Amino acid sequence: MILTIIFKKQKRFPNRNDLNQEIDVKCDICSKEYTSTLRNRDKNIKSYLKDLCRSCKQKHQYSDGLREQQRIIAGRQKGISNKDFYGDDKALEISNNISFNMPDQSGRNNPMYGKNYQCSGLLKISNDNKGKNYEEIYGIEKSIIIKNKLSINNRGSNNPMFGKPSPEGSGYGISGWYDNIFFRSILELYMIKYLIDNNIEFISGEKEEFKIPYIFEGVYKNYFCDYIIGNKRIELKPLFAMKDLKNIEKFKAAKKIYGKDYIILNENDIPYVNTDELKYSYINGDLKFIKKFDDKINIDNILRIFRYNNKKDKNESNNQSKLQEATKK
């Protein structure tokens, strides 16, 4: 039953009176009041012989089996054009009806005119949130819930990086390339230079075929040692990280598989490199740092970090017997 009729001109259909007349209607079944257009109300009367709200309409469709028929038809027509499904005449009639009922959306009338992305709304949200953390976007309480869900859903084998080595450039340590070989820390740079200077053959242990499985806090993980020299697996780890619980589990798993052929070296086992020599390698192009360091920190500032780490440089007390054992063929 129609309660009121309001003429409301819509931008999309300026010449369609049946779509511009907004009406308040009362459902003949549940007496709920809802808003519709004159055209949609006429269609409902033609189909159901009464005014029905959305809820009652769906109940009617299910009871008469119309929803099931729609599902079957949609399944049959999936991936098939109207022309192939209905034939030329019916397809043309459908196309003409769509053209008549829809406004002209060609050229400047198209809502996507002049926009480069189909998902312009998502792009705007992405740009608005760029550089913000979860707390700034969602608030503290919701951000905790989101982070907990992400943590649970991405643990162990659910993590997309499970069984894969970390990509180049990840992590917080000073990293880059020496003689086109990637290093993730100052310690690795020293080791690579030592191996190259002494013509010792080695390969990176950070490949999927060299993964070492282990369990930490009930979650299955994978560990990759730094280098492989002959049959030996070499891990470089600064002294401060040796007692880390996660590292201890890694060491146990590797030791169980490789025994004496698994060797851990720290800063006392590897000879330091003179910073002047490093600067010459940098200028010469043999030493390169990843973009985030090369852009933001000049070479002299980086070398100050090296000098700090080289405070034992003048004291030749480094124990290199372990290094010689690790690199012995």
N, C-alpha and C positions, 0 to 999 in steps of 0.2 A: 504494500500500500504506500503510495507517494504521500509524503508529509509536506515538503516544501520544494520549490524549484528556484534555483538561483542561476542567473546568467553570468558565467565567468569565462571571459575570453582567454583561451590558452594560446601561448606563443607557437606551439607546435602545430595546432590545427585552427588557424584563424578563420577559415571559411566553413567550418563544420559545426552547424548549430546543434546537431545531436550530441556532439562531444563537448560543446561549450556550455551546455545546460547541466549544471551540477544539481543533483537532487538528493534530498534526505528521504530514505525509504525505511519502512518497518517490515521486518520479516514476518511472513504469514504463519510460520511454524513456532518460532521461539520468541517472537515479538521484539527481537533486538533491533535497534535503530542503527543504520549504517549509511554511508555516503556513496553515491554512484553517479553515473552519467545517464542521460536519457537513452542513449544508444545501448548501453550495457543492460539497462533495466528492460528494454524491449526484447533483447536477446534472451534474457532469463525467462520472461513471460512466454516467449515462443517455445523455449526448450522445456520448461518445467510447469507452465500454466499457473505460476504463482510467484510472488516475490520471496526469494530465499537469500539469507545472508551466506557468507562464504562457508561457515561451518556446516550449516544445514544443506548447502549445495553439495559439499563433499560427501556427506552422509548419504544423500540421495544417489550420487554417482556410484558409490560403493555398493549400495543395496541393489541397484539396477545392473551392476556389472560393467558400467561404462569405463571405470578406471582400468579394469583388466583389459578391456578392448583397446584402450588408448596405449597401454603398455605393450601389447602384442603388435599393434600397428607401428608404434615407434621402433620396436625391435626389428620388424621386417624392413622398415624404411631406412634403417641405419646405414649410412655410407652410400645411399642410392639417391639420385636426383629426382625431383618431382616429375620430370619428363619421363624418366625410366619407370617410375612407380605408377603414375596416373595416366600416362599417355600425353600426346601433344596438346589436345584440346583442353583437357582438365588442367594441365600444367600452366597453359596460357591464361586460363580463367583465374587460377590462384595468383599468378603473377600480377594480373590486372587489378585484382582485389587489393593486393598488398600495396600496389602503386597508388590506388585511389584513396586507401585509408591512411597511408603514411604521408607525411609532408615531404616536400622536395628537399632532399639532403645532399644535393650535388654542390660542388664547389664550396663557396663561403658558407652555405647553409649547413654543411656537415659539421657536427660538433667537434670533430677531430681535425678540422681544417687548420693548417699551420702548425700542428703539433707533430713532434718527431717520434713520440712514443705512444704505443697503444695503451700502456699502463701509466698514463700521465698522473693519475691520482696516487698510485703507489710510489711513483718517482718523487712526487711532491712530499709525501710522508717520509720517504727515505732521506731526502735532502734536509727536511726539517729536523730529523733525528740524528743527522750526521755529526759525529764527534761526541754524542751524548752517551752516558752509560745507562744501564737499566734503571738505576735509582732516579735519574733525572727524567726518564721517559714515563715510568710506571709508578714511581713512588717506592718507598723502602719495603713495605709489606709485600706488595705484589712482586717486586724484584727478587725477594728471597724465595718466593714460591717458584718463580720462573727458573732461577739458578739451580735450585734443588732438582727440579724436573730435568733440566738439561744435564746435570751431573749424573743422575741415575740413568737417563736414556743413552748417554754417550760413554758409559763405562765399558771396559773390556772389549769384547768382540763387537759390541754395538757402536764403538767409536769408528768413524770412517777411516781413521788413520791406523787402525789396529793391524799389526803385522807389517807396517810400512815404516821406514826410517823418516826422521824429521826432515822437512824440506830445507833447502839451502836458504839461509837468511833468517830462520826462526831462532828464537831464544834471545837472550839479553847480552850475551858476551860479545866482545869485539870479534867480528868474523870477516872473512874475505877469501882471497885466493893468493897462494904463493906458487909461482911457476904453474899456474892454471889448476892447482889442487886446492880444494876448498878446506878452510879451517874454521872451527867454531869458537876458538879461544886462543889466548896468547900461548898457552901450553902446547896446543896443537900446532901452532905456527913454528914454535921452536923445534918440535919433533919432526915436522915435515922438512925443515931446513937441514936438520941433522942427517936425516935419511938420504936426502938428495945429495948433500955435500959428500957423504961417504959411500955413494953409489949402492945403496941398499934397496933392493926391490921390495915393494909393499903395495898393498891394495887397500881400499877403504872397506871397513867392516860394516858400513851402513848401507847394506843391500838386503833385500827381502830374503834372499837365499841363506843369509848368515844370521837370521834372527834367533834369539835365545829366549824361549818361553820361561816365564816365572810368575809367581802369584804374590800379590801384595795387597794386604787388607781384604783378602777374599776375592779379589778381582784378577782375572787372567790378563797378563800384559806381555809385551815383547821388549827385549833389550838387544841393542846392537853395540858391539865393542867398536873402538875407534879404528884400529888397523889390524891387518893380517899380514904377518911376515912368515913365509913358509907355512908351517903347521901351527904357528903360535898366534894366539889372539891377544892383542895388546889394548889395554884400557888406560887412558890418561885421566887422572883424577887428582885435583888439588887436595892437600892434607885436610883442609877444613871440611871437605865433603865426604871424607872416608867413613865417618860415623853416622851418616844419614841412614835412617832405617830402610828407605827404599833402595838406596845404593847397596846396602848390606845384602838384601835379598837378591839383587842382580848379581853380585859377586858370588854368592853361594850357588846360584843356578849355573853360572858359567864355569865355576870351579868343578862342579859335579860332572859336567860334560867333558871338559878339556883337561882337567887336572893340572899338572905342572906346565902345560902349554898355554895356560891362561895367566898372563902377567899384568899386574897393575903398577903403573909408574906415576910418580908425583913430581912436584917441582924440584925436589932435591935430586932426582935421577936424571934430569935432562939438562944439558949445558945451555946457559943463557946466550942470547945473541946480542952483540953490540948494537946499540940504537943507531949509531952512525951508519952501520952497515945496512940496517933496515931502511933508513931514510934513502940511502943510495938505491936500494932495490925498488923502493916506492917511486922515486923519480925516474928510474930506468924502466918502470912498467912491469917488473917481475912481481911486485907486491901490490895488491889492490884490496880495497875494503868495500864492503857492501854499501849500497847507496845511502842508507840512513846515517852511516858514519862518515862517508866521504863528503856528503853534502853539509852536514852540521858541525863536524869537528875537523879542523885542519890537521895536517900530518904532525906538526910540532906538539899539539895537544895530545894526540894519540901516543906519540913517543914518550911524553911525560908519564903516561900510565905504564909504558914498558919500563921506563927507568925505575919507577916505584917498585915494579915487580922484579927488577934486576938488582935489588939492593944487596944481594949476595954475590953480584958479578965479580967483585974484586977478591972475594974469598973463595978460593978453589977447593972448597971442602965438599963439593957435590959428590954423592956416591954414584958413580957411573957403572959399577960392576953389574947392577941389575939391568941397566940399559944395554950393556954389551951382551948379557945373557939373552935378552929379549930379541936382539938383532942378529944374533949368531945363527948362521945357516946350519 
